[in-house]
Every structure is written in structure tokens, then in C-alpha cells.
Amino acid sequence: MSPDRRTLLQAGLGLTATFASGAHMNSPAQANSNDGPQLKGGLSYDEAVRAAATDDFGRIIRKVPRAVLKPAESDDIATLMRWAAERGLKVSARGEGHSTYGRSLTDGIVVDMRELNRIGEIETDRVVVEAGATWQSVLDATLARGLTPPVLTNYLGLSVGGTIAIGGIGGTSSRHGMQADQVLELSVVTGDGRELTCSATENPDLFDTVRAGLGQCGIITRASLHLVQAPERVRRYQLFYRDLASLTADQRRALAAGRFDQLQGAILPDGRGGWRYQLEGAIFYNRDAAPDERTALADLADDRGKAVITDLAYRDDALLFAKFEHLLRSKGQWSIPQPWLFTFLRGSNAEQVAREIVGELSNTDVGPFGRITYYPMQTDAFRAPLVRLPDESIVFPFNVVRIPSDPDAASIARMVAANRALYDRIRKARGVLYPVSAFPMSSDDWREHFGPRWPLLREARRRYDPHNLLTPGYNLFQGQA
């Protein structure tokens, strides 16, 4: 096995987080350094600063902001919101820039959250962090006390506020839900410039619409996160199958038996025009209680001779995706357009839908470093109201992670159009979008996506962002004053 292939397999199976050929450049209104509110931080009109906020990880949509705010504290954001409201300027928060299809972009004001990254006191069951902190910095701080967030995204270079605003899926989501489900309390600056605290008991309507609310009601500035005891080590099993049916059967068997602390899977290009089918299971343990491998792998129908088994310290395992990032950067693949599609399939028809779609895709459709993630999750741990899933007890994340070898505009445009067609097909099969995907969505699309929860979000938007300023890149409320 080549070093590149080994890194690809060990990288982890998803990102939560992380685009149209008609990428466009909007020219900002003329402004000068005196045109701004009084702040402790800085509101920059510098061309280089604005240029750094013109695109995102997707690298398809481009928008030049009028200015970029680098807040020194949350009060700067509140002041900025009131100032922007007087001028009718849109505002969007930006963490590490891993949104897709321009969701965190605006031709108004971008709030660069990266300096709001402080980590507060760590207690036995919680930690308070600022929203610009990355999950890696949170993990490093909590592991010093033997603690960890229950749900970590596969890629830890994402900001806390950014993933909570989407949901934040990870390898342990089947047991613990999303990162949005692990939040105890939030500090939020609303669209009308108020600084509010919200939780299940204080301003619960705001709490329920900021978590997984796509930044439509407020900008998260601080979060109190639930913590659990961290395991010392992780034993990870990568098992390979001859076809989708045998992979699915074993994934369901492992899920039902609760064999793994993490259960994921992927359909990988084999480089010869076909596919490799992979189950990835991980068991957390401490040194005094090593996992029983025979029980973990009993009755599974994989090609055991091809299995890859690793055993790492918990932190090292959590950072595996960093090796994949390094590989992609070394190949020039990290900085090209990334037209990804993220969805959830109903457990009752996932195998059928996946088989039909994969049968029509080629290795070229995902690229040599791309993949299709596919694995079952139980849904009873998902509680945040705006996290949308198919209405079944088991769902399958089904993500087409395209890392194209041909990144020219016409090729990317075809992939974006293909994403839209696949989404329409999955939606017809009663699947649901995970809203970080690379294709355009209309306000009507979003209304259908949120379904019975749409009135909850719409009314909260009117209450907390009455001027319709926040996070315009999602296009949820186009044309609404």
C-alpha cells in the first residue's frame, strides 16, 4: 500500500464542515477608515484584509466585503450590528472560513471571529470558550484535565461557533447527537445589536434557533460546552468489502450491537474505475481494559486479510485528518474548488438509493482523493430542533466529497449542477440535506428543508434580526424586509 493511499484511508471519513461556476466579484461601496463605529477592535477597509475574506474553503463563490471587523470583544460586534442596521449593510460572521458555496460571505461587513478564541476555566463537566476557538484548541485544553467534548468533527481546524451554527456532526454522533446538542449555554449578539445569554431555560427560543440555525438570528460569541472523561487510547478497524450490500449489512449489525464508539464508512475510488467499500469502527479504551477484538469483529463478512488496524493515543487519533490535509496541500489539492454534497438518507431505503447513485458515478466524479461517505446512525440522541434528519430511527449520512483532479470552471460548474440534481433526487426519496453543500438553494428550498420547524426560525428571525442583515449567503429570507 502506498504512503498516499495509507494516509487517505487513515484520514477519517467526513467533515462537518467544509460553490457555482459563475463565481462573481461584487465591488464594495467606497469607504474610508473614518467611516465606522467606535470600537475597541478594528474595522478594516484595507484591500488585502478584504481580499482575504472574499472566498471560503469551497473556492467557487466570491464576494468582496465592504470592510472586515476584527472584534476585541463581543461588544464590538453588538456596536457594529447597530451601526450596520442604520446603513442597511449585511453582516456575516467568519471563523476559519470553511463554509461552502459562499455561505459566510457578504458584500457588507465580515466579522472575523478568530481573535475571539479564549478558553475559560475548565470544570469537571463543562468549559466556556469563545466562538472563534478551534476544536483542536478546545481539545488540547480539556485533555490536560483528562476531559473531552463528546462529539468532535473529523477535522479539528473548524471554529466552535461555526459548527454549532450548522449542527456539527462527528464520529460519535450516533451516541451523542451533534455538537449543537452538547451546548449548555450560549452568548449571542442578535441582528439588532443586543447581547443576550440563552439556554434551555433562558431565552430558549433564541437557543433553539441559534443552534443549527445557519447564523440567521445571531452571532455566537461564547459557548458553554459539555465535557466527558476522555479515553486514553483508540483502536481503529478499517474493514473492506466486496460490495455495498455486504458493507451495509455489517454496518447495521455493528450499529445494532453497539460494538464501536465510532462507526463510519465510505465508498472509495479504486483507481481502476471501480469502488472499494470500507467500514471504519473505533473503540475507545483505557490501558487497563483493552478491547476484545474477537467480539468486536465477530460475524463480520469483510475481507479480513485487507483489514487495517491502528492503535493510537486519543489525541493522535483525533488529529488523523491533519495528515490528510497535509497530503492534499502537498499535492495542490487543498486550495482548489471543493464542490461537496452532504445529505442524510432514510435508513429504510439508503442502500437502494446509494446503489443507484454510485452506479451512475465514476471515479472522476469524486477524484482520486475524494470519497463517498456512507454509514448508519441512530437518531435518538439528536435534539436540537433545527437539525433536520429523515423521520426514522436510523439514517445514513451520504456525502459526495469531490476533490476534482480537473478544477477548471466548466468542470466545477458541472459538479455543482450534478450536486443539485442529486439533492433533488435524494429529497424525492425523502432524504434530507446537511446544509454545508455546494449548490444554490432558494428561499422556497429552505422552507421545504426546515419543514414544520420553518415557522420557528422565521419568527425568531423577525424577532432577533428585524432588519434582515445576518448571514445572507444562505439565501434563506431573500426578498423579505
ABEGO torsion letter per residue (X at the ends): XBAAAAAAAAAEABBAOXXBAABBBBBBBBBBAABBBBBABBBBABAAAAAAAABBAAGABBBBBABBBBBABAAAAAAAAAAAAAAGBBBBBBBAGABBGGAABBABBBBBAAABABBBBBBAABBBBBAABBAAAAAAAAAAAGBBBABBBABAABBAAAAAAAGGBBAAAAAAEBAAAABABBBBBBAAGBBBBBBAABGAAAAAAABGAGGAABBBABBBBBBBBBBABBBBBBBBBABAAAAAAAAAAAAAAGABABBBBBBBBAGAGBBBBBBBBBBBBBAABBBBAAAAABGBABBAAABBBBBBBAAAAAAAAAAAAAAAAAAGAAABBBBBBBBBBBAAAAAAAAAAAAAABBAAAAEAABBBBBBBBBAAABABAABBBBBBABBBBBBBBBBBABABAAAAAAAAAAAAAAAAAAAAAGBBBBBABBBBBBAAAAAAAAEAAAAAAAAAAAAABAAGABGAAAGAABGBX
